[in-house]
């Protein structure tokens, strides 16, 4: 068990961690894309709901 954690620690030192600026930028992109997708799907839901109400 001790050897396992020793190896994990050694591997974690090889990881290329993103900078704080990159994390903030990527987070903003994810939030922006999520909001755009939600707006698009909400608009489609609204349009199709009105079409169905008109037909029925």
C-alpha distance matrix in Angstrom:
0.0 3.8 5.4 5.1 6.6 8.7 10.1 10.8 12.6 14.5 15.6 16.8 19.0 20.8 21.7 25.4 25.8 29.2 31.6 32.7 36.1 34.6 32.6 35.8 37.9 35.6 35.5 39.3 39.6 37.5 39.5 42.8 42.1 41.0 44.3 46.4 45.0 45.6 49.1 49.8 48.7 50.5 53.6 53.4 52.9 56.0 58.1 57.2 57.7 61.2 62.0 61.1 63.2 66.1 66.0 65.7
3.8 0.0 3.8 5.4 5.4 6.2 8.8 10.0 10.8 12.5 14.5 15.5 17.1 19.3 20.7 24.3 24.6 28.2 30.3 31.5 34.9 33.8 32.0 35.2 37.3 35.4 35.4 39.1 39.7 37.9 39.8 43.1 42.7 41.8 44.9 47.1 46.0 46.6 50.0 50.9 50.0 51.8 54.8 54.8 54.5 57.4 59.5 58.9 59.4 62.8 63.7 63.0 65.0 67.9 67.9 67.7
5.4 3.8 0.0 3.8 5.5 5.0 6.2 8.6 9.9 10.6 12.4 14.3 15.7 17.3 19.1 22.8 23.7 27.4 29.7 31.4 34.6 33.1 31.7 35.1 36.9 34.9 35.3 39.0 39.2 37.6 39.8 42.9 42.3 41.7 44.9 46.8 45.7 46.6 50.0 50.6 49.8 51.9 54.8 54.6 54.5 57.5 59.4 58.8 59.6 62.9 63.7 63.0 65.2 68.0 67.9 67.9
5.1 5.4 3.8 0.0 3.8 5.4 5.2 6.2 8.7 9.9 10.7 12.3 14.6 15.9 17.0 20.8 21.6 25.1 27.7 29.2 32.4 30.7 29.1 32.5 34.2 32.0 32.3 36.0 36.2 34.3 36.6 39.6 38.9 38.2 41.5 43.4 42.1 43.1 46.5 47.1 46.2 48.2 51.2 50.9 50.8 53.8 55.8 55.1 55.8 59.2 59.9 59.3 61.5 64.2 64.1 64.1
6.6 5.4 5.5 3.8 0.0 3.8 5.4 4.9 6.1 8.6 9.8 10.4 12.6 14.7 15.5 19.1 19.4 23.0 25.2 26.5 29.8 28.5 26.7 30.0 32.0 30.1 30.1 33.9 34.4 32.6 34.7 37.8 37.4 36.7 39.9 41.9 40.9 41.7 45.1 45.9 45.2 47.0 50.0 50.0 49.9 52.8 54.8 54.3 55.0 58.3 59.2 58.7 60.7 63.5 63.6 63.6
8.7 6.2 5.0 5.4 3.8 0.0 3.8 5.5 5.2 6.3 8.8 10.0 11.1 13.3 15.0 18.6 19.3 23.1 25.1 26.8 30.1 28.8 27.5 30.9 32.8 31.1 31.5 35.2 35.6 34.2 36.5 39.4 39.1 38.7 41.8 43.8 42.9 44.0 47.2 48.0 47.5 49.4 52.2 52.3 52.4 55.2 57.2 56.8 57.7 60.9 61.8 61.4 63.4 66.1 66.3 66.4
10.1 8.8 6.2 5.2 5.4 3.8 0.0 3.8 5.4 5.0 6.2 8.6 10.1 11.2 13.0 16.7 18.0 21.8 24.2 26.3 29.3 27.6 26.5 30.1 31.6 29.6 30.4 34.0 34.1 32.7 35.2 38.0 37.4 37.2 40.5 42.2 41.2 42.5 45.7 46.2 45.7 47.9 50.6 50.5 50.7 53.7 55.4 55.0 56.0 59.2 59.9 59.6 61.8 64.4 64.5 64.7
10.8 10.0 8.6 6.2 4.9 5.5 3.8 0.0 3.8 5.4 5.1 6.1 8.8 10.2 10.9 14.6 15.4 19.0 21.5 23.3 26.3 24.6 23.2 26.8 28.4 26.3 26.9 30.6 30.7 29.2 31.6 34.5 34.0 33.6 36.9 38.7 37.7 38.9 42.1 42.7 42.2 44.3 47.1 47.1 47.2 50.1 52.0 51.6 52.6 55.7 56.5 56.2 58.4 61.0 61.1 61.4
12.6 10.8 9.9 8.7 6.1 5.2 5.4 3.8 0.0 3.8 5.5 5.1 6.5 9.2 10.3 13.7 14.2 17.9 19.9 21.6 24.9 23.6 22.4 25.8 27.7 26.1 26.6 30.2 30.7 29.5 31.8 34.6 34.5 34.3 37.3 39.2 38.7 39.8 42.9 43.7 43.4 45.4 48.1 48.4 48.6 51.3 53.2 53.1 54.0 57.1 58.0 57.9 59.9 62.5 62.9 63.1
14.5 12.5 10.6 9.9 8.6 6.3 5.0 5.4 3.8 0.0 3.8 5.5 5.4 7.1 9.5 12.9 14.3 18.2 20.3 22.6 25.5 24.1 23.4 27.0 28.5 26.9 27.9 31.4 31.6 30.7 33.3 35.9 35.6 35.8 38.9 40.5 39.9 41.3 44.3 45.0 44.9 47.0 49.5 49.7 50.2 52.9 54.7 54.6 55.7 58.7 59.5 59.5 61.7 64.1 64.4 64.8
15.6 14.5 12.4 10.7 9.8 8.8 6.2 5.1 5.5 3.8 0.0 3.8 5.3 5.3 6.9 10.6 12.3 16.1 18.7 21.2 23.8 21.9 21.3 25.0 26.1 24.2 25.4 28.9 28.8 27.8 30.6 33.1 32.5 32.8 36.0 37.4 36.7 38.3 41.3 41.7 41.6 43.9 46.4 46.4 47.0 49.8 51.4 51.2 52.5 55.5 56.2 56.2 58.5 60.8 61.0 61.6
16.8 15.5 14.3 12.3 10.4 10.0 8.6 6.1 5.1 5.5 3.8 0.0 3.8 5.3 5.3 8.8 9.5 13.2 15.7 17.8 20.7 19.1 18.1 21.7 23.2 21.5 22.5 26.0 26.2 25.3 27.8 30.4 30.2 30.3 33.4 35.0 34.6 36.0 38.9 39.6 39.6 41.7 44.2 44.5 45.0 47.7 49.4 49.4 50.6 53.5 54.4 54.5 56.6 59.0 59.4 59.9
19.0 17.1 15.7 14.6 12.6 11.1 10.1 8.8 6.5 5.4 5.3 3.8 0.0 3.8 5.5 8.2 9.4 13.2 15.1 17.6 20.3 19.1 18.8 22.3 23.7 22.5 23.8 27.0 27.4 26.9 29.5 31.8 31.8 32.3 35.2 36.8 36.6 38.2 40.9 41.6 41.9 44.0 46.3 46.8 47.4 50.0 51.7 51.9 53.1 55.9 56.8 57.1 59.2 61.5 62.0 62.7
20.8 19.3 17.3 15.9 14.7 13.3 11.2 10.2 9.2 7.1 5.3 5.3 3.8 0.0 3.8 6.4 9.1 12.6 15.1 18.1 20.3 18.5 18.6 22.3 23.1 21.7 23.4 26.6 26.4 26.1 29.0 31.1 30.8 31.6 34.6 35.8 35.5 37.4 40.1 40.5 40.8 43.1 45.3 45.6 46.5 49.1 50.6 50.8 52.2 55.0 55.7 56.0 58.3 60.4 60.8 61.7
21.7 20.7 19.1 17.0 15.5 15.0 13.0 10.9 10.3 9.5 6.9 5.3 5.5 3.8 0.0 3.8 5.9 9.4 12.4 15.2 17.4 15.3 15.1 18.9 19.7 18.0 19.7 23.0 22.8 22.4 25.2 27.3 27.0 27.8 30.8 32.0 31.8 33.6 36.3 36.8 37.1 39.4 41.6 41.9 42.8 45.4 46.9 47.1 48.5 51.2 52.0 52.4 54.6 56.8 57.2 58.1
25.4 24.3 22.8 20.8 19.1 18.6 16.7 14.6 13.7 12.9 10.6 8.8 8.2 6.4 3.8 0.0 3.8 6.6 9.4 12.7 14.4 12.2 12.8 16.4 16.9 15.7 17.8 20.7 20.5 20.6 23.5 25.3 25.2 26.3 29.2 30.2 30.3 32.3 34.7 35.2 35.9 38.1 40.1 40.6 41.7 44.2 45.6 46.1 47.6 50.1 50.9 51.6 53.7 55.7 56.3 57.3
25.8 24.6 23.7 21.6 19.4 19.3 18.0 15.4 14.2 14.3 12.3 9.5 9.4 9.1 5.9 3.8 0.0 3.8 6.6 9.3 11.5 9.8 9.7 13.3 14.3 13.3 14.9 17.9 18.3 18.3 20.8 22.9 23.2 24.1 26.7 28.1 28.4 30.1 32.5 33.3 34.1 36.0 38.1 38.8 39.8 42.1 43.7 44.3 45.6 48.1 49.2 49.8 51.8 53.9 54.7 55.6
29.2 28.2 27.4 25.1 23.0 23.1 21.8 19.0 17.9 18.2 16.1 13.2 13.2 12.6 9.4 6.6 3.8 0.0 3.8 6.6 8.0 6.0 6.5 9.9 10.6 10.0 12.0 14.6 15.0 15.6 18.0 19.7 20.3 21.5 23.9 25.2 25.8 27.6 29.7 30.6 31.7 33.5 35.4 36.4 37.5 39.6 41.2 42.0 43.4 45.7 46.8 47.7 49.5 51.5 52.5 53.5
31.6 30.3 29.7 27.7 25.2 25.1 24.2 21.5 19.9 20.3 18.7 15.7 15.1 15.1 12.4 9.4 6.6 3.8 0.0 3.8 5.3 5.2 6.4 8.7 9.9 10.7 12.3 14.3 15.4 16.6 18.4 20.0 21.2 22.5 24.4 25.8 27.0 28.5 30.3 31.6 32.9 34.4 36.2 37.5 38.7 40.5 42.1 43.3 44.5 46.6 48.0 49.0 50.6 52.5 53.8 54.8
32.7 31.5 31.4 29.2 26.5 26.8 26.3 23.3 21.6 22.6 21.2 17.8 17.6 18.1 15.2 12.7 9.3 6.6 3.8 0.0 3.8 5.5 5.1 6.2 8.6 10.0 10.5 12.3 14.3 15.4 16.5 18.3 20.0 21.0 22.5 24.3 25.7 26.9 28.6 30.2 31.5 32.6 34.5 36.2 37.1 38.7 40.6 41.9 42.9 44.9 46.5 47.5 48.9 50.9 52.4 53.3
36.1 34.9 34.6 32.4 29.8 30.1 29.3 26.3 24.9 25.5 23.8 20.7 20.3 20.3 17.4 14.4 11.5 8.0 5.3 3.8 0.0 3.8 5.5 5.2 6.2 8.6 9.9 10.7 12.4 14.3 15.4 16.5 18.4 20.0 21.1 22.5 24.3 25.7 27.0 28.5 30.2 31.4 32.9 34.7 36.0 37.3 39.0 40.6 41.7 43.5 45.1 46.3 47.7 49.5 51.1 52.2
34.6 33.8 33.1 30.7 28.5 28.8 27.6 24.6 23.6 24.1 21.9 19.1 19.1 18.5 15.3 12.2 9.8 6.0 5.2 5.5 3.8 0.0 3.8 5.4 5.0 6.0 8.4 9.8 10.5 12.2 14.1 15.2 16.4 18.1 19.9 20.9 22.3 24.1 25.6 26.7 28.3 29.9 31.4 32.8 34.2 35.9 37.4 38.7 40.0 42.0 43.3 44.5 46.1 47.9 49.2 50.4
32.6 32.0 31.7 29.1 26.7 27.5 26.5 23.2 22.4 23.4 21.3 18.1 18.8 18.6 15.1 12.8 9.7 6.5 6.4 5.1 5.5 3.8 0.0 3.8 5.5 5.2 6.0 8.5 9.9 10.5 12.1 14.1 15.3 16.3 18.2 19.8 20.9 22.3 24.2 25.6 26.8 28.1 30.1 31.5 32.5 34.2 36.0 37.2 38.3 40.4 41.9 42.8 44.4 46.4 47.7 48.6
35.8 35.2 35.1 32.5 30.0 30.9 30.1 26.8 25.8 27.0 25.0 21.7 22.3 22.3 18.9 16.4 13.3 9.9 8.7 6.2 5.2 5.4 3.8 0.0 3.8 5.6 5.1 6.2 8.7 10.0 10.5 12.1 14.3 15.3 16.4 18.2 19.9 21.0 22.4 24.2 25.7 26.6 28.4 30.2 31.2 32.6 34.5 36.0 37.0 38.9 40.5 41.7 42.9 44.9 46.5 47.4
37.9 37.3 36.9 34.2 32.0 32.8 31.6 28.4 27.7 28.5 26.1 23.2 23.7 23.1 19.7 16.9 14.3 10.6 9.9 8.6 6.2 5.0 5.5 3.8 0.0 3.8 5.4 5.1 6.3 8.8 10.0 10.5 12.3 14.2 15.4 16.4 18.3 19.9 21.1 22.4 24.3 25.5 26.9 28.6 30.1 31.4 33.0 34.5 35.8 37.6 39.0 40.4 41.8 43.5 45.0 46.3
35.6 35.4 34.9 32.0 30.1 31.1 29.6 26.3 26.1 26.9 24.2 21.5 22.5 21.7 18.0 15.7 13.3 10.0 10.7 10.0 8.6 6.0 5.2 5.6 3.8 0.0 3.8 5.4 5.0 6.2 8.6 9.8 10.5 12.2 14.2 15.2 16.4 18.2 19.9 20.9 22.3 24.0 25.6 26.9 28.2 30.0 31.5 32.7 34.1 36.1 37.4 38.5 40.2 42.0 43.2 44.4
35.5 35.4 35.3 32.3 30.1 31.5 30.4 26.9 26.6 27.9 25.4 22.5 23.8 23.4 19.7 17.8 14.9 12.0 12.3 10.5 9.9 8.4 6.0 5.1 5.4 3.8 0.0 3.8 5.4 5.1 6.2 8.5 9.9 10.5 12.3 14.2 15.3 16.4 18.3 19.9 21.0 22.2 24.2 25.7 26.6 28.3 30.2 31.4 32.4 34.5 36.1 37.0 38.5 40.5 41.9 42.8
39.3 39.1 39.0 36.0 33.9 35.2 34.0 30.6 30.2 31.4 28.9 26.0 27.0 26.6 23.0 20.7 17.9 14.6 14.3 12.3 10.7 9.8 8.5 6.2 5.1 5.4 3.8 0.0 3.8 5.5 5.1 6.0 8.5 9.8 10.5 12.1 14.1 15.2 16.4 18.2 19.8 20.8 22.4 24.2 25.4 26.7 28.5 30.1 31.1 32.9 34.5 35.8 37.1 38.9 40.5 41.6
39.6 39.7 39.2 36.2 34.4 35.6 34.1 30.7 30.7 31.6 28.8 26.2 27.4 26.4 22.8 20.5 18.3 15.0 15.4 14.3 12.4 10.5 9.9 8.7 6.3 5.0 5.4 3.8 0.0 3.8 5.5 5.1 6.1 8.4 9.9 10.4 12.1 14.0 15.3 16.3 18.1 19.6 21.0 22.4 24.0 25.5 26.9 28.4 29.8 31.6 32.9 34.2 35.8 37.5 38.9 40.2
37.5 37.9 37.6 34.3 32.6 34.2 32.7 29.2 29.5 30.7 27.8 25.3 26.9 26.1 22.4 20.6 18.3 15.6 16.6 15.4 14.3 12.2 10.5 10.0 8.8 6.2 5.1 5.5 3.8 0.0 3.8 5.5 5.2 6.0 8.6 9.9 10.5 12.1 14.2 15.2 16.3 17.9 19.8 21.0 22.1 24.0 25.7 26.7 28.0 30.1 31.4 32.4 34.1 36.0 37.2 38.3
39.5 39.8 39.8 36.6 34.7 36.5 35.2 31.6 31.8 33.3 30.6 27.8 29.5 29.0 25.2 23.5 20.8 18.0 18.4 16.5 15.4 14.1 12.1 10.5 10.0 8.6 6.2 5.1 5.5 3.8 0.0 3.8 5.6 5.1 6.1 8.6 9.8 10.4 12.2 14.2 15.3 16.2 18.2 19.9 20.7 22.2 24.2 25.6 26.4 28.4 30.1 31.2 32.4 34.5 36.0 36.9
42.8 43.1 42.9 39.6 37.8 39.4 38.0 34.5 34.6 35.9 33.1 30.4 31.8 31.1 27.3 25.3 22.9 19.7 20.0 18.3 16.5 15.2 14.1 12.1 10.5 9.8 8.5 6.0 5.1 5.5 3.8 0.0 3.8 5.4 5.2 6.1 8.5 9.9 10.6 12.2 14.2 15.2 16.5 18.4 19.8 21.0 22.6 24.3 25.5 27.1 28.7 30.1 31.4 33.1 34.7 35.9
42.1 42.7 42.3 38.9 37.4 39.1 37.4 34.0 34.5 35.6 32.5 30.2 31.8 30.8 27.0 25.2 23.2 20.3 21.2 20.0 18.4 16.4 15.3 14.3 12.3 10.5 9.9 8.5 6.1 5.2 5.6 3.8 0.0 3.8 5.5 5.1 6.0 8.5 9.8 10.4 12.1 13.9 15.2 16.4 18.0 19.7 21.0 22.3 23.9 25.7 26.9 28.2 29.9 31.6 32.8 34.2
41.0 41.8 41.7 38.2 36.7 38.7 37.2 33.6 34.3 35.8 32.8 30.3 32.3 31.6 27.8 26.3 24.1 21.5 22.5 21.0 20.0 18.1 16.3 15.3 14.2 12.2 10.5 9.8 8.4 6.0 5.1 5.4 3.8 0.0 3.8 5.5 5.1 6.1 8.6 9.9 10.5 12.0 14.1 15.3 16.2 18.1 19.9 20.9 22.0 24.2 25.6 26.5 28.1 30.1 31.4 32.3
44.3 44.9 44.9 41.5 39.9 41.8 40.5 36.9 37.3 38.9 36.0 33.4 35.2 34.6 30.8 29.2 26.7 23.9 24.4 22.5 21.1 19.9 18.2 16.4 15.4 14.2 12.3 10.5 9.9 8.6 6.1 5.2 5.5 3.8 0.0 3.8 5.4 5.0 6.1 8.5 9.9 10.3 12.1 14.2 15.0 16.2 18.2 19.8 20.7 22.4 24.2 25.4 26.6 28.5 30.2 31.2
46.4 47.1 46.8 43.4 41.9 43.8 42.2 38.7 39.2 40.5 37.4 35.0 36.8 35.8 32.0 30.2 28.1 25.2 25.8 24.3 22.5 20.9 19.8 18.2 16.4 15.2 14.2 12.1 10.4 9.9 8.6 6.1 5.1 5.5 3.8 0.0 3.8 5.5 5.1 6.1 8.6 9.7 10.5 12.3 14.1 15.3 16.5 18.3 19.8 21.2 22.6 24.2 25.7 27.1 28.7 30.1
45.0 46.0 45.7 42.1 40.9 42.9 41.2 37.7 38.7 39.9 36.7 34.6 36.6 35.5 31.8 30.3 28.4 25.8 27.0 25.7 24.3 22.3 20.9 19.9 18.3 16.4 15.3 14.1 12.1 10.5 9.8 8.5 6.0 5.1 5.4 3.8 0.0 3.8 5.4 5.1 6.1 8.4 9.8 10.6 12.1 14.1 15.3 16.4 17.9 20.0 21.0 22.2 24.0 25.7 26.9 28.2
45.6 46.6 46.6 43.1 41.7 44.0 42.5 38.9 39.8 41.3 38.3 36.0 38.2 37.4 33.6 32.3 30.1 27.6 28.5 26.9 25.7 24.1 22.3 21.0 19.9 18.2 16.4 15.2 14.0 12.1 10.4 9.9 8.5 6.1 5.0 5.5 3.8 0.0 3.8 5.5 5.2 5.9 8.5 9.9 10.3 12.0 14.1 15.2 16.0 18.2 19.8 20.7 22.1 24.1 25.6 26.5
49.1 50.0 50.0 46.5 45.1 47.2 45.7 42.1 42.9 44.3 41.3 38.9 40.9 40.1 36.3 34.7 32.5 29.7 30.3 28.6 27.0 25.6 24.2 22.4 21.1 19.9 18.3 16.4 15.3 14.2 12.2 10.6 9.8 8.6 6.1 5.1 5.4 3.8 0.0 3.8 5.5 5.0 6.1 8.6 9.7 10.4 12.2 14.2 15.1 16.5 18.3 19.8 20.9 22.6 24.4 25.6
49.8 50.9 50.6 47.1 45.9 48.0 46.2 42.7 43.7 45.0 41.7 39.6 41.6 40.5 36.8 35.2 33.3 30.6 31.6 30.2 28.5 26.7 25.6 24.2 22.4 20.9 19.9 18.2 16.3 15.2 14.2 12.2 10.4 9.9 8.5 6.1 5.1 5.5 3.8 0.0 3.8 5.4 5.2 6.3 8.6 9.9 10.7 12.3 14.1 15.6 16.6 18.3 20.0 21.3 22.7 24.3
48.7 50.0 49.8 46.2 45.2 47.5 45.7 42.2 43.4 44.9 41.6 39.6 41.9 40.8 37.1 35.9 34.1 31.7 32.9 31.5 30.2 28.3 26.8 25.7 24.3 22.3 21.0 19.8 18.1 16.3 15.3 14.2 12.1 10.5 9.9 8.6 6.1 5.2 5.5 3.8 0.0 3.8 5.4 5.0 6.0 8.5 9.8 10.4 11.9 14.2 15.2 16.2 18.0 19.8 20.9 22.1
50.5 51.8 51.9 48.2 47.0 49.4 47.9 44.3 45.4 47.0 43.9 41.7 44.0 43.1 39.4 38.1 36.0 33.5 34.4 32.6 31.4 29.9 28.1 26.6 25.5 24.0 22.2 20.8 19.6 17.9 16.2 15.2 13.9 12.0 10.3 9.7 8.4 5.9 5.0 5.4 3.8 0.0 3.8 5.4 5.0 6.1 8.6 9.9 10.4 12.3 14.2 15.2 16.3 18.3 20.0 20.9
53.6 54.8 54.8 51.2 50.0 52.2 50.6 47.1 48.1 49.5 46.4 44.2 46.3 45.3 41.6 40.1 38.1 35.4 36.2 34.5 32.9 31.4 30.1 28.4 26.9 25.6 24.2 22.4 21.0 19.8 18.2 16.5 15.2 14.1 12.1 10.5 9.8 8.5 6.1 5.2 5.4 3.8 0.0 3.8 5.4 5.1 6.2 8.6 9.8 10.7 12.4 14.3 15.4 16.7 18.5 20.0
53.4 54.8 54.6 50.9 50.0 52.3 50.5 47.1 48.4 49.7 46.4 44.5 46.8 45.6 41.9 40.6 38.8 36.4 37.5 36.2 34.7 32.8 31.5 30.2 28.6 26.9 25.7 24.2 22.4 21.0 19.9 18.4 16.4 15.3 14.2 12.3 10.6 9.9 8.6 6.3 5.0 5.4 3.8 0.0 3.8 5.4 5.1 6.0 8.3 9.9 10.5 12.1 14.1 15.3 16.5 18.1
52.9 54.5 54.5 50.8 49.9 52.4 50.7 47.2 48.6 50.2 47.0 45.0 47.4 46.5 42.8 41.7 39.8 37.5 38.7 37.1 36.0 34.2 32.5 31.2 30.1 28.2 26.6 25.4 24.0 22.1 20.7 19.8 18.0 16.2 15.0 14.1 12.1 10.3 9.7 8.6 6.0 5.0 5.4 3.8 0.0 3.8 5.5 5.3 5.9 8.5 9.8 10.4 12.0 14.1 15.3 16.2
56.0 57.4 57.5 53.8 52.8 55.2 53.7 50.1 51.3 52.9 49.8 47.7 50.0 49.1 45.4 44.2 42.1 39.6 40.5 38.7 37.3 35.9 34.2 32.6 31.4 30.0 28.3 26.7 25.5 24.0 22.2 21.0 19.7 18.1 16.2 15.3 14.1 12.0 10.4 9.9 8.5 6.1 5.1 5.4 3.8 0.0 3.8 5.6 5.2 6.2 8.7 10.0 10.5 12.3 14.4 15.4
58.1 59.5 59.4 55.8 54.8 57.2 55.4 52.0 53.2 54.7 51.4 49.4 51.7 50.6 46.9 45.6 43.7 41.2 42.1 40.6 39.0 37.4 36.0 34.5 33.0 31.5 30.2 28.5 26.9 25.7 24.2 22.6 21.0 19.9 18.2 16.5 15.3 14.1 12.2 10.7 9.8 8.6 6.2 5.1 5.5 3.8 0.0 3.8 5.5 5.3 6.3 8.7 10.0 10.7 12.5 14.4
57.2 58.9 58.8 55.1 54.3 56.8 55.0 51.6 53.1 54.6 51.2 49.4 51.9 50.8 47.1 46.1 44.3 42.0 43.3 41.9 40.6 38.7 37.2 36.0 34.5 32.7 31.4 30.1 28.4 26.7 25.6 24.3 22.3 20.9 19.8 18.3 16.4 15.2 14.2 12.3 10.4 9.9 8.6 6.0 5.3 5.6 3.8 0.0 3.8 5.4 4.9 6.1 8.5 9.8 10.5 12.2
57.7 59.4 59.6 55.8 55.0 57.7 56.0 52.6 54.0 55.7 52.5 50.6 53.1 52.2 48.5 47.6 45.6 43.4 44.5 42.9 41.7 40.0 38.3 37.0 35.8 34.1 32.4 31.1 29.8 28.0 26.4 25.5 23.9 22.0 20.7 19.8 17.9 16.0 15.1 14.1 11.9 10.4 9.8 8.3 5.9 5.2 5.5 3.8 0.0 3.8 5.4 5.1 6.1 8.6 9.9 10.5
61.2 62.8 62.9 59.2 58.3 60.9 59.2 55.7 57.1 58.7 55.5 53.5 55.9 55.0 51.2 50.1 48.1 45.7 46.6 44.9 43.5 42.0 40.4 38.9 37.6 36.1 34.5 32.9 31.6 30.1 28.4 27.1 25.7 24.2 22.4 21.2 20.0 18.2 16.5 15.6 14.2 12.3 10.7 9.9 8.5 6.2 5.3 5.4 3.8 0.0 3.8 5.4 5.0 6.1 8.6 9.9
62.0 63.7 63.7 59.9 59.2 61.8 59.9 56.5 58.0 59.5 56.2 54.4 56.8 55.7 52.0 50.9 49.2 46.8 48.0 46.5 45.1 43.3 41.9 40.5 39.0 37.4 36.1 34.5 32.9 31.4 30.1 28.7 26.9 25.6 24.2 22.6 21.0 19.8 18.3 16.6 15.2 14.2 12.4 10.5 9.8 8.7 6.3 4.9 5.4 3.8 0.0 3.8 5.5 5.1 6.3 8.7
61.1 63.0 63.0 59.3 58.7 61.4 59.6 56.2 57.9 59.5 56.2 54.5 57.1 56.0 52.4 51.6 49.8 47.7 49.0 47.5 46.3 44.5 42.8 41.7 40.4 38.5 37.0 35.8 34.2 32.4 31.2 30.1 28.2 26.5 25.4 24.2 22.2 20.7 19.8 18.3 16.2 15.2 14.3 12.1 10.4 10.0 8.7 6.1 5.1 5.4 3.8 0.0 3.8 5.4 5.1 6.1
63.2 65.0 65.2 61.5 60.7 63.4 61.8 58.4 59.9 61.7 58.5 56.6 59.2 58.3 54.6 53.7 51.8 49.5 50.6 48.9 47.7 46.1 44.4 42.9 41.8 40.2 38.5 37.1 35.8 34.1 32.4 31.4 29.9 28.1 26.6 25.7 24.0 22.1 20.9 20.0 18.0 16.3 15.4 14.1 12.0 10.5 10.0 8.5 6.1 5.0 5.5 3.8 0.0 3.8 5.5 5.2
66.1 67.9 68.0 64.2 63.5 66.1 64.4 61.0 62.5 64.1 60.8 59.0 61.5 60.4 56.8 55.7 53.9 51.5 52.5 50.9 49.5 47.9 46.4 44.9 43.5 42.0 40.5 38.9 37.5 36.0 34.5 33.1 31.6 30.1 28.5 27.1 25.7 24.1 22.6 21.3 19.8 18.3 16.7 15.3 14.1 12.3 10.7 9.8 8.6 6.1 5.1 5.4 3.8 0.0 3.8 5.6
66.0 67.9 67.9 64.1 63.6 66.3 64.5 61.1 62.9 64.4 61.0 59.4 62.0 60.8 57.2 56.3 54.7 52.5 53.8 52.4 51.1 49.2 47.7 46.5 45.0 43.2 41.9 40.5 38.9 37.2 36.0 34.7 32.8 31.4 30.2 28.7 26.9 25.6 24.4 22.7 20.9 20.0 18.5 16.5 15.3 14.4 12.5 10.5 9.9 8.6 6.3 5.1 5.5 3.8 0.0 3.8
65.7 67.7 67.9 64.1 63.6 66.4 64.7 61.4 63.1 64.8 61.6 59.9 62.7 61.7 58.1 57.3 55.6 53.5 54.8 53.3 52.2 50.4 48.6 47.4 46.3 44.4 42.8 41.6 40.2 38.3 36.9 35.9 34.2 32.3 31.2 30.1 28.2 26.5 25.6 24.3 22.1 20.9 20.0 18.1 16.2 15.4 14.4 12.2 10.5 9.9 8.7 6.1 5.2 5.6 3.8 0.0
